[in-house]
Amino acid sequence: MYRFMVVTDHDSAPGFRMAGVEVIAISDPEEARTLLPSLLLKDDTGIVAINEDFMKSIDEKLMDRIEKSYRPLIIPIPAGTRSMDKSGYVERLLRKAIGYNIVVG
C-alpha cells in the first residue's frame, strides 16, 4: 500500500497529524525545493500534498519532472492565498492519468 504524505508549514502540520496523515513540516520554500526531488524517488509514496505557497516556489525544471512522474502524485493544497493556477495543474494531472481533458470548475 502506498503512503499519503503532506508537506506543509509548522502551523498547519498538527491538524494533518491529528487526521492521521504523515507530515513533513518545513519552514520555507527553499526546504521544499531540496525536499521534493528526494520524495519523487520514494517507491512507497503514492501521493504528496504540498502547501501551495511552497509549490509556487518550485522552478520550472523540477515542475516538469513532477508533472512527468507517474508516482508519487504531487498535488497542491490551499494555503490561504489564491494566486496559484490550481485548476490548470489539476487538469493536466487528470489528462495525464485518464488520457483526456476534464474541465475543473
Backbone bond lengths (Angstrom), bond angles and torsions (degrees), N, CA, C in turn:
res aa  C-N    CA-C-N  psi(-1)  N-CA   C-N-CA  omega(-1)  CA-C   N-CA-C  phi
1 M - - - 1.438 - - 1.535 108.64 -
2 Y 1.314 115.78 139.47 1.454 121.12 -179.28 1.519 111.31 -85.96
3 R 1.328 115.14 150.34 1.456 121.16 -179.78 1.528 111.06 -88.86
4 F 1.331 114.54 154.43 1.458 123.44 172.51 1.515 106.50 -112.67
5 M 1.313 117.18 125.21 1.459 121.69 -177.90 1.522 109.83 -124.58
6 V 1.325 115.66 152.55 1.459 121.87 175.28 1.522 108.38 -124.02
7 V 1.326 115.55 130.95 1.457 122.12 174.28 1.526 105.83 -110.81
8 T 1.328 116.38 114.19 1.455 119.96 -175.61 1.521 110.88 -149.24
9 D 1.317 115.21 -178.41 1.460 120.68 179.62 1.528 110.40 -78.22
10 H 1.304 115.45 167.17 1.469 120.79 -176.53 1.528 112.65 -65.84
11 D 1.331 118.43 -28.34 1.465 121.19 179.74 1.526 112.52 -71.93
12 S 1.319 117.84 -35.04 1.471 122.16 -177.99 1.522 113.11 -87.10
13 A 1.298 117.42 -20.22 1.463 122.08 -174.38 1.527 114.55 -56.71
14 P 1.345 120.11 -44.17 1.470 118.81 -177.82 1.530 114.11 -59.15
15 G 1.320 117.46 -36.39 1.464 120.27 178.75 1.519 112.42 -63.37
16 F 1.311 116.68 -41.67 1.461 120.17 177.73 1.530 110.89 -68.58
17 R 1.324 115.81 -38.43 1.472 118.91 178.06 1.527 111.11 -63.60
18 M 1.348 116.80 -39.09 1.470 119.83 178.19 1.523 111.19 -63.36
19 A 1.332 116.70 -27.43 1.464 120.75 177.64 1.525 111.54 -81.85
20 G 1.326 117.38 -2.28 1.456 120.93 176.75 1.511 115.10 88.96
21 V 1.317 116.53 15.03 1.460 121.11 -178.08 1.526 109.42 -93.52
22 E 1.326 115.92 142.79 1.466 120.24 173.87 1.525 108.53 -72.05
23 V 1.324 116.78 127.49 1.463 122.06 -173.64 1.520 110.55 -123.00
24 I 1.329 114.51 138.38 1.455 121.56 168.43 1.517 105.52 -114.18
25 A 1.316 116.52 111.25 1.462 121.49 -179.74 1.523 109.14 -92.52
26 I 1.328 115.34 127.31 1.458 120.61 179.37 1.524 109.05 -128.18
27 S 1.315 115.58 164.71 1.458 120.61 -173.29 1.524 114.38 -99.98
28 D 1.326 117.26 -31.90 1.456 118.22 -173.64 1.524 111.89 -148.29
29 P 1.328 116.52 166.35 1.467 121.20 -178.51 1.527 113.95 -59.29
30 E 1.321 117.56 -31.01 1.467 120.01 179.41 1.523 111.06 -61.61
31 E 1.329 116.94 -38.54 1.461 120.44 176.61 1.526 110.62 -62.91
32 A 1.323 116.78 -38.35 1.471 120.60 178.82 1.526 110.35 -63.85
33 R 1.325 116.45 -42.86 1.472 120.02 -179.89 1.519 111.98 -62.82
34 T 1.317 118.26 -33.35 1.462 120.04 179.29 1.532 111.95 -85.23
35 L 1.328 117.97 -26.43 1.459 121.65 -177.63 1.530 112.94 -80.44
36 L 1.317 117.52 -40.52 1.473 120.57 -173.53 1.524 114.65 -57.88
37 P 1.322 120.69 -43.98 1.470 118.04 179.21 1.533 113.24 -56.80
38 S 1.334 117.50 -37.51 1.468 118.95 178.78 1.528 111.37 -71.22
39 L 1.335 117.86 -32.48 1.471 120.47 177.25 1.526 111.60 -68.11
40 L 1.332 117.15 -31.03 1.469 120.69 178.67 1.523 111.85 -66.47
41 L 1.314 117.39 -21.00 1.464 121.45 -178.13 1.526 113.34 -91.23
42 K 1.325 117.99 -7.17 1.466 121.24 -177.45 1.532 110.24 -75.83
43 D 1.324 116.83 123.45 1.462 121.70 -179.33 1.523 113.41 -78.39
44 D 1.336 116.85 -19.54 1.465 119.77 -174.74 1.528 113.61 -97.20
45 T 1.325 118.05 4.67 1.456 121.68 -178.27 1.521 109.89 -107.05
46 G 1.340 115.85 128.48 1.458 120.76 -179.56 1.512 113.12 -97.73
47 I 1.338 116.57 -41.73 1.459 121.31 -178.27 1.521 109.08 -136.53
48 V 1.334 114.85 135.77 1.456 121.44 172.46 1.528 106.21 -122.65
49 A 1.321 116.23 115.26 1.455 121.54 174.82 1.520 106.93 -94.85
50 I 1.322 116.34 128.85 1.466 120.22 -175.82 1.523 109.77 -125.43
51 N 1.292 115.07 139.31 1.462 122.57 176.81 1.524 108.32 -51.75
52 E 1.354 117.27 128.95 1.461 120.12 -174.19 1.525 113.23 -63.05
53 D 1.340 117.95 -26.96 1.465 119.39 176.22 1.523 110.98 -64.09
54 F 1.326 117.20 -36.73 1.459 121.02 176.37 1.527 110.54 -73.70
55 M 1.318 116.35 -35.92 1.466 121.16 -178.87 1.538 110.78 -64.91
56 K 1.325 116.87 -35.06 1.465 120.72 -179.68 1.520 112.06 -64.84
57 S 1.317 117.76 -23.39 1.456 121.25 -176.67 1.532 113.44 -84.66
58 I 1.317 116.70 -5.68 1.467 120.68 -176.48 1.525 109.73 -72.81
59 D 1.320 116.56 133.51 1.458 120.16 179.87 1.530 110.77 -71.65
60 E 1.319 115.46 164.16 1.461 122.05 -174.54 1.532 112.63 -61.82
61 K 1.306 117.34 -37.99 1.472 121.33 -179.29 1.528 110.94 -63.56
62 L 1.338 116.84 -45.80 1.459 120.41 178.40 1.524 110.69 -68.12
63 M 1.336 117.59 -37.35 1.460 120.66 178.56 1.531 110.71 -63.30
64 D 1.320 117.94 -40.09 1.467 121.38 175.58 1.525 110.76 -61.53
65 R 1.312 115.80 -42.32 1.475 120.32 178.89 1.532 110.75 -63.08
66 I 1.333 116.17 -40.61 1.471 120.71 178.42 1.523 110.16 -63.56
67 E 1.325 116.91 -45.92 1.462 120.78 -177.51 1.523 112.44 -67.44
68 K 1.315 117.90 -26.03 1.464 121.17 179.92 1.522 113.25 -88.38
69 S 1.337 116.52 -13.84 1.462 118.76 -177.66 1.528 110.34 -76.36
70 Y 1.310 114.78 143.81 1.462 121.35 179.03 1.517 110.47 -80.66
71 R 1.308 115.01 -41.77 1.448 121.14 -178.92 1.511 108.52 -153.77
72 P 1.294 119.31 138.40 1.449 127.63 3.02 1.527 112.22 -79.25
73 L 1.297 114.72 157.40 1.450 121.84 174.19 1.524 106.72 -82.21
74 I 1.329 116.99 124.99 1.465 121.97 -179.63 1.518 107.26 -102.83
75 I 1.340 116.95 120.18 1.458 120.42 -178.86 1.531 110.24 -125.94
76 P 1.343 117.04 142.99 1.468 119.64 177.39 1.522 110.42 -80.52
77 I 1.325 115.38 146.82 1.460 120.45 172.25 1.527 107.44 -119.47
78 P 1.327 117.28 142.36 1.467 120.68 -176.45 1.521 112.48 -57.20
79 A 1.327 114.19 143.24 1.463 120.21 179.54 1.519 111.33 -123.23
80 G 1.324 117.36 15.23 1.451 120.28 178.82 1.516 114.32 100.95
81 T 1.320 117.84 -19.71 1.460 121.00 175.95 1.515 108.73 -105.51
82 R 1.326 117.02 158.77 1.454 120.47 -174.51 1.528 112.69 -119.40
83 S 1.303 118.59 32.67 1.458 119.55 -172.75 1.528 114.80 -92.55
84 M 1.318 119.75 -15.34 1.462 121.12 -179.13 1.527 110.55 -85.59
85 D 1.322 117.74 141.41 1.460 122.28 177.80 1.526 108.88 -81.30
86 K 1.328 115.44 78.47 1.464 120.72 -176.98 1.521 111.57 -68.67
87 S 1.331 117.23 -37.60 1.461 118.84 -176.58 1.525 110.91 -64.57
88 G 1.332 117.98 -40.15 1.458 120.61 178.18 1.519 111.88 -63.99
89 Y 1.319 116.31 -40.51 1.460 120.81 179.11 1.526 110.39 -66.02
90 V 1.323 116.54 -46.21 1.465 120.68 -179.69 1.528 110.35 -64.70
91 E 1.328 117.74 -39.16 1.469 120.69 176.92 1.522 111.14 -60.72
92 R 1.331 117.61 -42.21 1.470 119.94 178.44 1.524 110.83 -64.56
93 L 1.341 117.66 -38.54 1.464 120.60 177.77 1.526 110.72 -64.00
94 L 1.325 116.51 -43.76 1.465 120.06 179.33 1.525 111.27 -64.71
95 R 1.327 117.30 -42.45 1.465 120.90 179.37 1.521 109.98 -61.74
96 K 1.338 116.62 -39.74 1.467 120.15 178.68 1.527 110.77 -67.39
97 A 1.327 117.28 -38.91 1.462 121.10 -175.22 1.521 112.84 -74.76
98 I 1.344 117.57 -40.88 1.469 119.22 -173.62 1.515 114.39 -113.37
99 G 1.333 116.71 -7.02 1.449 119.11 172.63 1.521 116.33 94.06
100 Y 1.310 118.67 -3.86 1.459 119.91 174.22 1.515 109.79 -148.85
101 N 1.328 115.25 167.28 1.454 121.72 -172.16 1.527 112.27 -85.66
102 I 1.310 116.07 133.08 1.456 122.36 171.33 1.519 106.15 -119.26
103 V 1.305 116.79 128.43 1.464 120.51 -179.96 1.515 108.86 -82.15
104 V 1.329 115.50 123.92 1.453 122.01 179.18 1.509 107.84 -96.92
105 G 1.332 117.07 123.92 1.473 120.54 -174.83 1.441 116.31 -96.77
